[in-house]
Amino acid sequence: MGHKKMCLDCRKTFNREFDPGSGHDYKCPDCGKSMILMPHRFRPPKRTDDKKWETVKLLVENGFKYQHIYNYKEIDGKWTSESVEYPENPKDAKEFIQKYKNQSFNI
Ligand SMILES: [Zn+2]
């Protein structure tokens, strides 16, 4: 298991194994900016898919790096949690950010 490195500007991801010697600052080979570590299961949109990249950017900038997000609800007096799907468009992303902000990495 490793992480994906993502450059939001170039809309690229790189599948590289985690290298413990180089710290957490990975530079994009194309533009030289620091890349963002993403979980392996993150599936990057097509390079030309503006809406989906806008969605990814919005989520990442608000502390949602495609970690698991849970929806907690009470059914018959018992609390259960279910994993929540990530939104696919900016409008849903804004609602998602509001709704799950207590689970973001920003707090
Ligand atoms: Zn780049």
Residues whose N, C-alpha, C, O or C-beta is under 5 A from the ligand:
A	BS01	ZN	C7 D9 C10 C28 D30 C31 G32
